[in-house]
Amino acid sequence: MANWSFLTNHARVLLCIAHDPGARLRDIAASVGITERSAFGIVTDLAEAGYVVKQKDGRRNRYQIQAHLPLPEPASQEPAIGDVLDLLAGVGAGQQLTGTRPA
C-alpha cells in the first residue's frame, strides 16, 4: 500500500470535525493518525483561517465549520468547503455545517 494520501491532514481533520463537531483533540489525532499536538496545530490553523469556529461547551470545545467559505486553492474559488465535505463525508453531513452557500 502506498504511504501517501490524496487528502492533507488539514482536510482529514476537517472531515473528523464534520462527523463529530464535539470531538476531542485526542480523538481527532487518533482518527487521523497524528499526534495530539499536530491536531491542535491544525485545528488552530483552520480556526485562524476562518474555516472552523471554536466554542467552549463546558470543559470541552465544540466546532462549527463555515461551509460557505471557498476552498483555499489559488486557482479556484468554487466549490465551497461545505460542498466538498458533503461529497467526502456523505449525504447529510452538511446538516452539521454552518454558513450559507450560494444557490
CORSULQUI-V903195 format. One line per field, one symbol per residue. phi: phi as a letter, one per 30 degrees, with the letter a starting at -180 (. if undefined). psi: psi as a letter, one per 20 degrees, with the letter a starting at -180 (. if undefined). burial: # if it has 9 or more other ideal C-beta (glycine too) atoms within 8 Angstrom, else .. A space follows every 50 residues. Layout:
phi->???
psi->???
burial->???
This chain:
phi->.dcbbdcddddddddddddbdcddedddddddibddddddddddeddddj dbccbdbicccbcbddddddddcdcbcbddeddddedddjdjdddddcjc cdd
psi->qqkrqhprhghhghgghhhnijqqhghggghhkrrhgggggghgghghij hpppppncirqqqppnhiqrqlphipiqrqhhgghgghirpihihiqrqq qq.
burial->........##########..###.#.###.##.....###.##.###... ##.#.......##########........#######.##...##..#.#. #..
